[in-house]
Amino acid sequence: MKQRTLQNSFSLKGKGLHTGMDITITFLPAPENHGYKIQRIDLEDHPIIDAVAENVIETQRGTVVAKKEIAVSTIEHAMAALFGFEIDNCLIQVNAPEFPILDGSARYYAEAITKAGIIEQEAEREYFIIKNKIEVKDDATGSSLLVLPDEDFSINTLISFDSPVLNNQFASLDNLQNFASEIANSRTFVFVREIEPLVKNNLIKGGDLDNAIVIYDQKTSQEELDRLADLMGVPHKHVDELGYINNNPLVFDNEPARHKLLDILGDIALVGKPIKGRIIATRPGHKINNQLARMLRKEIKRQDIQAPIYNPNVAPIMDVNRIKQLLPHRYPMLLVDKIIELGKNHIVGVKNFTSNEPFFQGHFPSEPVTPGVLLIEAMAQTGGLLVLNSVEDPEKYSTYFLKIDNVKFRQKVVPGDTVIFHLSFMTELRRGCAYMKGYAFVGEKITTECEFMAQIIKNK
């Protein structure tokens, strides 16, 4: 799947939940590999903040990102909309220290994205593929987030409060295609008993019954309710019984649980890559959501690159016959069996090293090991196919390697191993020269890595 961005820009206006300011926010298309960035256009020099998990500085009543002393808060609903619509690259401009709360959901973002349109870009999406269980817990609150391997992205969410009105609720999202219809309209919520502390902490200046579900779960006098309304600067509302206090009815019976799922999407968007895995969330909140997002980003950096998924039941992009049409190599020096992925900037090839390989007879008879130089040659051949893919009529060209750098051998390759080669361009192809980074994997482990410089030349 290709990376995606907006087809057209759009703007929305509304008040800030915590500042009460009138705010304009604009979403603009962005180039490939740009990611999500937030620009404060109300400040001198229009500073830009990368919307990534490690830039989160506060999670008390929303997600706040910052760069040095410049911060932007309440970003989670907008980020959830971008993630939910599978948009990879976007520049967000805002003229205030927070995003507008709108109706307390991602509804208006979703509607605006749909109207603006989405376009595919040339670069391939780089998924973070969950291959082992990842879990983060908070024993004090009973919160936990568990991420399990899965072929697609999905979330199950369970919330639980000590409340006669809102006790246990469950929500799920099995496919991001259903984000707009099942999750985006779910509004944030607050308990009446939480309002006064928030007001005294100089928060929710823009809060009202139109941008939050207010939960009345402890009997309070009408005088006290009127006093709280005066604190918030909103009209008085007469309440007779416990329940939800809203100007608009619930969109879903389990709207609070769906909103917590929405918040997870917004916080997980700060991982910076789309995810293939299932999240099981129990009593989630912005703090633990951010802990998981940070953990996933650390895992991405630690792995450097993940082993490509190889399914032998899927037909290859190129079989050995097509490879022979493009490469001059023949037995015993043709060291690529098939190509299973091919994009503009990357390629994935496969080589099965069997006990019948002639070099195993002498390297070494008692303990056969694939010569490292042949692993480099196999990577080079795979990379050559990537370079040839950049020109028309590739059969008329050959690839010659000019330089090999930073070679590392991490693990032996022995008879019976299936080696997966992943190569990608480090820079754009210039004057017929390409710089590539290559990895060889057996299973999940990197066996070899190397950097190449190659030149493509037309055959005489």
C-alpha positions as CSV (number, residue, x, y, z in Angstrom):
1,M,0.0,0.0,0.0
2,K,1.2,3.5,-0.8
3,Q,1.6,6.4,1.6
4,R,-1.4,8.8,1.6
5,T,-2.0,12.5,2.1
6,L,-4.8,15.0,1.7
7,Q,-5.9,15.9,-1.8
8,N,-6.8,19.4,-0.7
9,S,-6.3,21.5,2.5
10,F,-9.1,22.4,4.8
11,S,-9.7,24.6,7.9
12,L,-12.0,24.3,10.9
13,K,-12.9,26.9,13.6
14,G,-13.9,26.4,17.2
15,K,-13.1,27.2,20.8
16,G,-10.4,25.6,22.8
17,L,-11.6,23.3,25.6
18,H,-9.1,24.5,28.2
19,T,-8.3,28.0,27.0
20,G,-11.7,29.0,25.7
21,M,-9.9,30.8,22.8
22,D,-11.4,31.1,19.3
23,I,-9.1,28.8,17.2
24,T,-8.6,28.2,13.5
25,I,-6.9,24.9,12.5
26,T,-5.7,24.1,9.0
27,F,-4.7,20.7,7.6
28,L,-2.5,20.7,4.6
29,P,-1.1,18.0,2.2
30,A,2.5,17.0,2.9
31,P,5.2,15.2,1.0
32,E,6.2,11.6,1.3
33,N,7.8,10.5,4.6
34,H,6.8,13.8,6.2
35,G,4.7,12.3,8.9
36,Y,2.5,14.4,11.2
37,K,3.8,17.9,12.1
38,I,2.1,20.7,14.0
39,Q,2.9,24.4,13.3
40,R,2.1,27.2,15.7
41,I,1.4,30.1,13.2
42,D,0.5,32.4,16.0
43,L,4.1,32.6,17.2
44,E,7.1,34.3,15.7
45,D,9.0,32.1,13.2
46,H,6.0,29.7,13.1
47,P,7.8,26.8,15.0
48,I,7.0,23.2,14.0
49,I,6.5,20.3,16.5
50,D,6.9,16.7,15.3
51,A,3.8,14.9,16.5
52,V,5.6,11.8,17.9
53,A,5.2,10.0,21.2
54,E,8.5,11.2,22.8
55,N,7.4,14.9,22.4
56,V,4.4,14.3,24.7
57,I,4.9,16.3,27.9
58,E,1.5,16.0,29.6
59,T,-1.4,13.6,29.6
60,Q,-3.6,14.7,32.4
61,R,-6.8,15.7,30.5
62,G,-5.5,15.3,27.0
63,T,-2.4,14.8,25.0
64,V,0.1,17.7,24.9
65,V,3.2,17.8,22.6
66,A,6.0,20.3,22.8
67,K,9.3,21.4,21.3
68,K,11.3,23.2,24.0
69,E,8.9,25.7,25.5
70,I,6.4,25.6,22.6
71,A,3.4,23.4,23.2
72,V,0.1,22.3,21.7
73,S,-2.6,20.5,23.6
74,T,-5.8,18.5,23.0
75,I,-4.4,17.0,19.8
76,E,-5.8,13.5,20.2
77,H,-9.1,13.8,18.3
78,A,-7.5,15.3,15.2
79,M,-4.7,12.7,15.3
80,A,-7.2,9.9,15.6
81,A,-9.0,11.2,12.5
82,L,-5.7,11.2,10.5
83,F,-4.8,7.7,11.7
84,G,-8.4,6.4,11.2
85,F,-8.4,7.6,7.6
86,E,-4.9,6.1,7.1
87,I,-3.3,9.4,6.2
88,D,0.5,9.2,6.6
89,N,1.6,12.8,5.9
90,C,0.0,16.0,7.0
91,L,1.0,19.5,8.2
92,I,-1.3,21.0,10.7
93,Q,-1.3,24.7,11.3
94,V,-3.0,26.2,14.4
95,N,-3.1,29.7,15.7
96,A,-3.4,28.8,19.4
97,P,-1.7,26.6,22.1
98,E,-4.4,23.9,21.6
99,F,-6.6,22.4,19.0
100,P,-10.3,23.3,19.0
101,I,-12.6,20.9,20.9
102,L,-15.4,21.2,18.3
103,D,-18.1,18.8,19.5
104,G,-15.7,16.7,21.7
105,S,-15.3,14.0,19.0
106,A,-13.5,13.6,15.7
107,R,-16.7,14.0,13.7
108,Y,-16.0,17.3,12.1
109,Y,-12.4,16.3,11.3
110,A,-13.7,13.1,9.6
111,E,-16.3,15.0,7.6
112,A,-13.7,17.6,6.5
113,I,-11.2,14.9,5.5
114,T,-13.9,13.1,3.4
115,K,-14.7,16.3,1.6
116,A,-11.0,17.3,1.1
117,G,-10.2,13.9,-0.4
118,I,-7.2,11.6,0.0
119,I,-4.5,10.8,-2.6
120,E,-1.9,8.1,-2.8
121,Q,1.7,9.0,-3.0
122,E,4.6,7.1,-4.7
123,A,6.4,5.9,-1.5
124,E,5.3,2.6,0.1
125,R,3.8,2.6,3.6
126,E,6.2,1.2,6.2
127,Y,4.1,-0.8,8.7
128,F,5.3,-1.6,12.1
129,I,4.4,-5.3,12.3
130,I,3.7,-6.7,15.8
131,K,5.5,-10.1,15.9
132,N,5.6,-10.7,19.6
133,K,3.3,-9.7,22.5
134,I,3.9,-6.2,23.9
135,E,2.3,-5.1,27.1
136,V,2.3,-2.1,29.4
137,K,0.5,-2.1,32.8
138,D,-0.3,0.4,35.6
139,D,-1.0,-1.7,38.7
140,A,-2.1,1.4,40.6
141,T,-5.0,2.1,38.2
142,G,-5.6,-1.3,36.8
143,S,-4.9,0.0,33.3
144,S,-3.3,-2.2,30.7
145,L,-2.6,-2.2,27.0
146,L,-1.7,-5.5,25.3
147,V,-0.6,-5.7,21.7
148,L,-0.7,-9.0,19.9
149,P,0.4,-10.1,16.4
150,D,-2.3,-9.9,13.7
151,E,-2.5,-9.4,10.0
152,D,-4.4,-6.1,10.3
153,F,-5.0,-3.4,12.8
154,S,-7.8,-3.6,15.3
155,I,-8.7,-2.5,18.9
156,N,-10.8,-4.0,21.7
157,T,-11.5,-1.5,24.6
158,L,-12.9,-2.2,28.0
159,I,-13.6,0.7,30.4
160,S,-14.7,0.4,34.0
161,F,-15.6,3.2,36.5
162,D,-16.9,3.1,40.1
163,S,-20.2,4.7,39.0
164,P,-23.8,3.7,39.0
165,V,-24.3,5.5,35.6
166,L,-21.1,4.4,33.8
167,N,-19.7,1.1,35.1
168,N,-18.4,-1.4,32.5
169,Q,-18.5,-0.8,28.8
170,F,-16.9,-2.4,25.8
171,A,-16.1,-1.1,22.3
172,S,-14.2,-2.6,19.3
173,L,-12.9,-1.5,15.9
174,D,-12.0,-4.4,13.6
175,N,-11.2,-2.4,10.6
176,L,-10.1,1.2,10.1
177,Q,-12.5,1.4,7.2
178,N,-15.2,1.6,9.9
179,F,-13.6,4.5,11.8
180,A,-15.9,7.2,10.4
181,S,-19.1,5.4,11.0
182,E,-18.4,3.6,14.3
183,I,-15.9,5.7,16.2
184,A,-15.4,9.3,14.9
185,N,-18.7,10.6,16.3
186,S,-18.0,9.5,19.9
187,R,-17.7,12.5,22.3
188,T,-15.4,13.0,25.3
189,F,-17.0,12.7,28.7
190,V,-16.6,14.1,32.2
191,F,-18.2,13.4,35.6
192,V,-20.0,16.3,37.4
193,R,-17.9,15.6,40.4
194,E,-14.7,16.3,38.4
195,I,-15.8,19.7,37.1
196,E,-14.9,22.0,40.0
197,P,-11.3,20.7,40.4
198,L,-10.8,21.2,36.6
199,V,-12.2,24.7,36.7
200,K,-10.0,25.6,39.8
201,N,-6.9,24.2,37.8
202,N,-7.7,26.8,35.1
203,L,-9.0,24.1,32.7
204,I,-12.1,23.5,30.6
205,K,-12.8,27.2,30.1
206,G,-14.4,26.2,26.8
207,G,-16.3,23.2,28.1
208,D,-20.1,23.0,27.8
209,L,-22.9,20.6,27.2
210,D,-22.3,20.7,23.4
211,N,-18.8,19.4,23.4
212,A,-18.8,16.8,26.2
213,I,-21.0,14.1,27.7
214,V,-21.6,15.2,31.3
215,I,-22.2,12.3,33.7
216,Y,-24.3,13.0,36.8
217,D,-23.7,10.0,39.1
218,Q,-23.8,11.4,42.6
219,K,-26.9,13.2,44.0
220,T,-26.2,16.9,44.2
221,S,-28.5,19.8,45.1
222,Q,-29.8,22.0,42.3
223,E,-28.1,24.9,44.0
224,E,-24.7,23.1,43.7
225,L,-25.4,22.3,40.1
226,D,-26.2,25.9,39.4
227,R,-23.0,27.0,41.1
228,L,-21.0,24.7,38.9
229,A,-22.7,26.0,35.9
230,D,-21.8,29.6,36.9
231,L,-18.2,28.5,37.4
232,M,-18.1,27.3,33.9
233,G,-20.1,30.2,32.5
234,V,-22.8,28.0,31.0
235,P,-26.7,28.1,31.4
236,H,-28.3,26.4,34.3
237,K,-29.9,23.0,33.7
238,H,-32.5,21.4,35.9
239,V,-31.6,17.7,36.7
240,D,-34.0,15.3,38.6
241,E,-32.2,12.0,38.4
242,L,-28.8,10.4,37.8
243,G,-27.7,9.9,34.2
244,Y,-26.3,11.8,31.3
245,I,-26.7,15.6,31.1
246,N,-26.5,16.7,27.5
247,N,-28.0,19.0,25.0
248,N,-27.8,16.1,22.5
249,P,-28.6,12.4,23.1
250,L,-25.9,9.7,23.1
251,V,-24.8,8.7,19.6
252,F,-24.2,5.1,20.8
253,D,-25.2,3.3,24.0
254,N,-21.5,2.7,24.6
255,E,-20.3,6.1,23.4
256,P,-17.9,6.6,26.4
257,A,-16.1,3.3,25.5
258,R,-16.0,4.2,21.9
259,H,-14.5,7.6,22.8
260,K,-11.8,5.9,24.8
261,L,-11.0,3.8,21.7
262,L,-10.9,7.1,19.8
263,D,-8.3,8.5,22.2
264,I,-6.2,5.3,21.8
265,L,-6.1,5.9,18.1
266,G,-5.1,9.5,18.5
267,D,-2.3,8.6,20.9
268,I,-1.1,5.6,18.9
269,A,-0.9,7.8,15.8
270,L,2.2,9.3,17.5
271,V,4.1,6.1,16.9
272,G,4.7,7.5,13.4
273,K,3.9,4.3,11.5
274,P,0.8,2.3,10.7
275,I,0.5,-0.8,12.8
276,K,-0.4,-4.4,12.0
277,G,-1.5,-5.9,15.3
278,R,-4.4,-6.1,17.7
279,I,-4.6,-3.8,20.7
280,I,-6.6,-5.0,23.8
281,A,-7.1,-2.1,26.1
282,T,-8.4,-2.3,29.7
283,R,-9.2,1.0,31.4
284,P,-7.0,3.0,29.0
285,G,-6.0,6.7,29.4
286,H,-3.7,9.1,27.7
287,K,-0.8,8.4,30.1
288,I,-0.7,4.6,29.5
289,N,-1.5,5.2,25.8
290,N,1.6,7.3,25.5
291,Q,3.7,4.8,27.4
292,L,2.7,2.2,24.8
293,A,3.4,4.6,21.9
294,R,6.8,5.3,23.3
295,M,7.5,1.6,23.8
296,L,6.6,0.9,20.2
297,R,8.8,3.7,18.9
298,K,11.7,2.4,20.9
299,E,11.1,-1.1,19.4
300,I,11.1,0.4,15.9
301,K,14.4,2.1,16.5
302,R,15.9,-0.9,18.2
303,Q,15.0,-3.2,15.3
304,D,16.2,-0.7,12.7
305,I,14.4,-2.8,10.2
306,Q,12.0,-5.7,10.6
307,A,12.2,-8.9,8.7
308,P,9.8,-8.9,5.8
309,I,6.8,-11.2,6.0
310,Y,7.3,-14.2,3.6
311,N,4.3,-16.3,2.7
312,P,5.4,-19.1,0.2
313,N,1.7,-19.5,-0.8
314,V,1.7,-16.0,-2.4
315,A,2.8,-15.8,-6.0
316,P,6.1,-13.9,-6.4
317,I,6.4,-10.6,-8.2
318,M,9.3,-12.1,-10.2
319,D,10.0,-15.8,-10.5
320,V,13.4,-17.1,-11.5
321,N,12.6,-17.1,-15.2
322,R,11.8,-13.4,-15.1
323,I,15.0,-12.8,-13.1
324,K,17.0,-14.5,-15.8
325,Q,15.6,-12.1,-18.3
326,L,17.0,-9.2,-16.3
327,L,20.3,-10.5,-14.8
328,P,23.1,-12.1,-16.7
329,H,24.0,-14.5,-13.9
330,R,23.5,-18.3,-14.3
331,Y,24.2,-21.4,-12.3
332,P,26.1,-21.5,-10.0
333,M,26.2,-17.7,-9.6
334,L,22.5,-16.8,-9.8
335,L,21.8,-16.3,-6.1
336,V,18.2,-15.0,-6.2
337,D,15.3,-17.4,-6.5
338,K,12.4,-14.9,-6.6
339,I,11.2,-11.4,-5.7
340,I,8.3,-11.1,-3.4
341,E,8.1,-7.3,-3.0
342,L,9.0,-4.5,-5.3
343,G,8.4,-0.8,-4.8
344,K,9.8,2.4,-6.1
345,N,12.4,2.5,-3.3
346,H,12.7,-1.0,-2.0
347,I,12.8,-4.7,-3.0
348,V,12.5,-8.0,-1.1
349,G,14.1,-11.2,-2.6
350,V,14.4,-14.8,-1.5
351,K,17.2,-17.4,-1.8
352,N,16.9,-21.0,-0.5
353,F,20.3,-22.3,0.4
354,T,20.1,-26.1,0.1
355,S,22.6,-28.8,0.9
356,N,23.2,-29.2,-2.8
357,E,24.9,-25.9,-3.2
358,P,28.4,-26.7,-4.7
359,F,30.3,-24.3,-2.3
360,F,29.1,-26.3,0.8
361,Q,31.4,-29.2,-0.4
362,G,34.4,-27.1,0.4
363,H,33.1,-24.5,2.8
364,F,33.3,-26.3,5.2
365,P,32.8,-30.1,4.7
366,S,32.4,-30.9,8.4
367,E,30.4,-27.7,9.2
368,P,29.0,-26.2,6.0
369,V,28.5,-22.4,6.1
370,T,27.5,-20.1,3.3
371,P,30.5,-17.9,2.4
372,G,29.9,-14.3,3.5
373,V,31.0,-13.0,0.1
374,L,28.2,-15.0,-1.6
375,L,25.6,-13.4,0.8
376,I,26.9,-10.0,-0.3
377,E,26.7,-11.1,-4.0
378,A,23.1,-12.3,-3.4
379,M,22.2,-9.0,-1.9
380,A,23.9,-7.2,-4.8
381,Q,21.9,-9.1,-7.3
382,T,18.7,-8.3,-5.5
383,G,19.7,-4.7,-5.4
384,G,20.5,-4.8,-9.1
385,L,16.9,-5.7,-9.8
386,L,15.8,-2.7,-7.8
387,V,18.0,-0.4,-9.8
388,L,16.8,-2.0,-13.1
389,N,13.2,-1.4,-12.0
390,S,13.9,2.4,-12.2
391,V,14.3,2.4,-16.0
392,E,12.2,1.6,-19.0
393,D,13.2,-1.5,-20.9
394,P,15.3,-2.9,-18.1
395,E,16.4,-5.8,-20.3
396,K,18.6,-3.3,-22.1
397,Y,20.6,-2.4,-19.0
398,S,23.1,-3.9,-16.6
399,T,24.0,-3.0,-13.0
400,Y,27.6,-2.8,-11.9
401,F,28.6,-2.3,-8.3
402,L,31.2,0.4,-7.5
403,K,31.6,0.3,-3.8
404,I,30.6,-1.9,-0.7
405,D,30.7,-0.3,2.8
406,N,29.8,-1.1,6.4
407,V,29.5,-4.9,6.0
408,K,28.5,-6.8,9.1
409,F,28.0,-10.5,9.5
410,R,25.9,-11.3,12.5
411,Q,24.9,-14.9,12.1
412,K,25.8,-18.0,10.0
413,V,23.7,-19.1,7.1
414,V,23.7,-22.9,6.8
415,P,22.1,-25.5,4.5
416,G,18.3,-25.5,4.7
417,D,18.1,-21.7,5.5
418,T,15.8,-19.5,3.5
419,V,17.3,-16.0,3.3
420,I,15.2,-12.9,2.8
421,F,17.0,-9.9,1.3
422,H,15.6,-6.4,1.9
423,L,17.3,-3.6,0.0
424,S,16.2,0.1,-0.2
425,F,17.6,3.3,-1.7
426,M,19.4,5.5,0.7
427,T,19.2,8.4,-1.8
428,E,17.5,9.2,-5.1
429,L,19.0,7.7,-8.2
430,R,21.4,10.3,-9.6
431,R,23.3,10.2,-12.9
432,G,22.8,6.5,-13.1
433,C,24.3,5.9,-9.6
434,A,22.4,4.4,-6.7
435,Y,23.2,4.1,-3.0
436,M,21.4,1.2,-1.2
437,K,21.2,-0.3,2.2
438,G,20.8,-4.1,2.4
439,Y,19.8,-6.6,5.0
440,A,19.7,-10.4,4.9
441,F,17.4,-12.2,7.3
442,V,16.9,-15.8,8.4
443,G,13.6,-15.9,10.3
444,E,13.5,-12.8,12.4
445,K,17.3,-12.4,12.8
446,I,19.6,-10.3,10.7
447,T,22.4,-12.3,9.3
448,T,24.2,-9.7,7.2
449,E,23.9,-6.0,6.4
450,C,25.8,-3.9,3.9
451,E,25.7,-0.6,2.0
452,F,26.2,-0.6,-1.8
453,M,26.9,1.9,-4.5
454,A,25.9,0.8,-7.9
455,Q,25.8,2.2,-11.5
456,I,23.3,1.3,-14.2
457,I,24.7,1.2,-17.7
458,K,23.0,0.6,-21.0
459,N,24.2,-2.6,-22.7
460,K,26.2,-2.2,-26.0
